[in-house]
Amino acid sequence: MSSSLDTVSASDAERRTKRPRLRGRRRILAVASIALALLGGTVAESGAAFAQSPPGACTQWCNNPPAGVNQQDWNEAVMAADFWANHYIDWNSRVNYGWGQYRILQPWNGHGWPGRGDGQRWYAYRDGRGYGYVYYGGEYEDRNGFLTQFDIGAHGGNSSTSYQHGPNGPSSYIEYDINGHNAPNDPRDAWRIVRNVNNGNTYATFDHYNSWNYLGRY
């Protein structure tokens, strides 16, 4: 599929500027790379290309960034999606930070994508430097309808698999942060992954829901 068809935006999204890198940001890319190596995948420095995708990884070609997204940012979104697809919440382990205790995300092939009921909180994950922390948002309400239109119009969604809320059930969309942090409760940035739990379609936004880019199907 042409990359030009793989992005949808608000009316002013084409004029958006790249957001600044935030201090304290900790990339999930590094830990995802380690996890993929353990789970049977390999990561190339220049393209996030998988020699063998682990279970729970993208089932379509996900390495070509759409127009307006550079390769490095796209690689981070793909790696973060693979991280969430292959990490589960370990309710029997926790790490202390300051006055808080945080459950740990553990790697497990194909048993990721924490559910909507466990969102709106910070979690810890292990990497080569100890622990990083990442926020899991839970249910995403597509109030402006941009994502639902994109899901239905370009990627095979329909009225039964795409956005639902109210009497028809909870939202089909669950959101996850792309970037980790050195400490819980650090300021979050504008990067998110949103996955449709009914059809597996997964999207990245780099400008806090103003534009959407199709990552693939997980």
C-alpha positions as a printed Julia matrix, in Angstrom:
218×3 Matrix{Float64}:
   0.0     0.0    0.0
   1.33    3.41  -0.88
   2.57    5.33   2.12
   0.64    8.35   0.89
  -2.56    6.5    1.83
  -1.32    5.6    5.27
  -1.78    8.89   7.05
  -4.81   10.93   7.98
  -4.72   14.34   9.53
  -6.63   17.26  10.87
  -6.89   20.22   8.53
  -3.76   21.89   9.87
  -1.66   18.77  10.43
   0.38   19.23   7.26
   1.67   22.48   8.75
   2.67   20.9   12.04
   6.29   21.16  13.14
   8.39   18.47  14.75
   8.01   18.48  18.49
  11.14   19.08  20.57
  12.79   16.17  22.33
  11.81   16.3   25.97
  14.31   16.08  28.78
  14.02   12.87  30.74
  12.57   10.92  27.83
  13.64    7.29  27.81
  13.12    5.38  24.62
  11.3     2.08  24.7
  13.25    1.33  21.52
  16.24    0.12  23.5
  14.33   -2.27  25.75
  12.18   -3.43  22.85
  15.33   -4.27  20.91
  16.61   -6.35  23.83
  13.25   -8.06  24.25
  13.01   -8.86  20.55
  16.48  -10.38  20.61
  15.39  -12.61  23.49
  12.11  -13.45  21.78
  13.65  -14.38  18.44
  13.67  -11.1   16.49
  16.53   -8.93  15.33
  16.67   -5.17  15.0
  18.67   -3.35  12.33
  20.18    0.01  13.25
  18.86    1.69  10.13
  15.43    0.24   9.58
  13.91   -1.78  12.43
  13.81   -4.74  10.05
  12.91   -8.08  11.58
  14.63  -11.25  10.46
  11.99  -13.22  12.36
   9.05  -11.46  13.93
   8.07  -12.67  17.39
   4.5   -13.74  18.1
   2.36  -10.67  18.66
   4.4    -8.58  16.25
   2.97   -6.81  13.22
   1.39   -9.15  10.68
   1.87   -6.69   7.84
   4.87   -4.75   6.5
   5.37   -1.96   9.01
   8.8    -0.54   8.19
   7.93    2.15   5.65
   7.18    5.53   7.24
   4.3     7.46   5.7
   4.78   10.94   4.26
   5.73   13.49   6.9
   7.23   10.98   9.37
  10.97   10.4    9.44
  12.47    6.92   9.65
  13.85    7.27  13.19
  10.51    8.35  14.64
   8.75    5.59  12.72
  11.22    3.0   14.02
  10.49    4.09  17.59
   6.75    3.73  17.06
   7.15    0.24  15.56
   9.44   -0.83  18.39
   7.04    0.52  20.99
   4.16   -1.38  19.38
   6.21   -4.58  19.52
   7.05   -3.83  23.14
   3.39   -3.53  24.12
   2.44   -6.55  22.02
   4.9    -8.73  23.93
   4.74   -7.41  27.52
   2.18   -8.22  30.17
   1.49   -6.78  33.62
   3.06   -8.9   36.32
   0.73   -8.4   39.27
   3.09  -10.32  41.56
   6.06   -8.0   41.16
   6.57   -4.32  41.81
   9.3    -1.74  42.16
   9.43    1.13  44.64
  10.11    4.66  43.46
   9.78    7.55  45.86
   6.54    7.07  47.74
   4.98    4.87  45.08
   4.95    1.23  44.02
   4.74    0.32  40.36
   3.83   -2.99  38.76
   6.35   -4.37  36.29
   5.77   -5.09  32.61
   7.39   -8.44  31.84
   8.24   -9.82  28.38
   6.08  -12.71  27.18
   5.7   -13.73  23.56
   2.32  -12.8   22.2
   0.74  -12.05  25.59
   0.88   -8.27  25.61
  -1.5    -5.4   24.98
  -2.73   -4.81  28.57
  -6.49   -4.38  28.71
  -8.57   -1.24  29.11
  -9.26   -1.8   32.81
  -5.57   -1.48  33.72
  -4.92    1.89  32.09
  -4.38    5.4   33.38
  -1.34    4.5   35.44
   2.44    4.19  35.28
   4.29    0.89  34.97
   7.94   -0.09  35.32
   9.93   -2.12  32.81
  13.48   -3.48  32.91
  16.18   -2.34  30.53
  19.96   -2.33  30.45
  20.15    0.58  32.92
  17.73   -0.75  35.52
  14.12    0.39  35.33
  12.32    2.74  33.02
   8.73    3.89  33.46
   5.95    4.18  30.92
   2.36    5.36  31.07
  -0.49    3.23  29.84
  -3.55    5.29  28.97
  -6.28    2.68  28.62
  -9.44    3.43  26.65
  -9.21    6.11  23.96
 -12.37    8.01  23.12
 -12.2     9.22  19.52
 -14.15   12.41  20.19
 -13.37   14.11  16.88
 -13.92   10.93  14.86
 -10.66   11.19  12.89
  -9.37    7.75  13.85
 -12.71    6.02  13.3
 -12.99    7.53   9.82
  -9.45    6.42   8.99
 -10.02    2.93  10.39
 -13.21    2.45   8.39
 -12.2     4.32   5.24
  -8.7     2.98   4.66
  -8.07   -0.16   6.7
 -11.09   -2.43   6.66
 -12.89   -1.27   9.78
 -16.67   -1.24   9.92
 -19.5    -0.22  12.21
 -19.15   -3.35  14.33
 -15.35   -3.34  14.68
 -14.52    0.35  14.87
 -15.33    2.98  17.49
 -18.12    2.09  19.89
 -19.24    3.79  23.05
 -22.28    4.15  25.24
 -25.08    1.61  24.79
 -23.16   -0.21  22.05
 -20.25   -0.96  24.34
 -16.88    0.52  25.29
 -14.52    2.18  22.85
 -12.76   -0.18  20.45
  -9.52    1.81  20.87
  -6.85    1.42  23.55
  -3.94    3.86  23.83
  -0.33    3.33  24.91
   2.58    5.75  25.22
   5.45    5.33  22.77
   8.19    6.76  24.97
   9.36    5.68  28.38
  10.82    7.92  31.09
  13.46    7.87  33.76
  10.89    8.38  36.52
   7.16    7.87  36.94
   5.06   11.02  36.66
   7.57   12.71  34.36
   5.88   15.01  31.82
   4.54   12.93  28.95
   4.99   13.92  25.32
   2.55   13.88  22.38
   3.44   10.44  20.97
   0.87    7.63  21.3
  -0.02    4.25  19.87
  -3.71    3.4   19.59
  -4.88   -0.13  18.79
  -8.32   -1.32  17.72
  -8.9    -4.38  19.9
 -11.54   -5.75  17.51
  -9.48   -5.93  14.33
  -5.86   -5.41  15.47
  -5.35   -2.23  13.41
  -2.7    -0.18  15.16
  -1.96    3.51  14.64
   0.66    6.03  15.76
   0.14    9.71  16.41
   3.06   12.08  16.95
   1.0    15.2   17.59
  -1.49   14.15  20.26
  -4.32   12.79  18.1
  -4.33   15.51  15.44
  -3.01   13.14  12.76
  -2.86    9.35  12.45
  -0.43    6.97  10.78
  -1.15    3.28  10.15
   1.45    1.03  11.78
  -0.01   -2.32  10.79
  -2.17   -5.08  12.2
  -1.21   -6.74  15.49
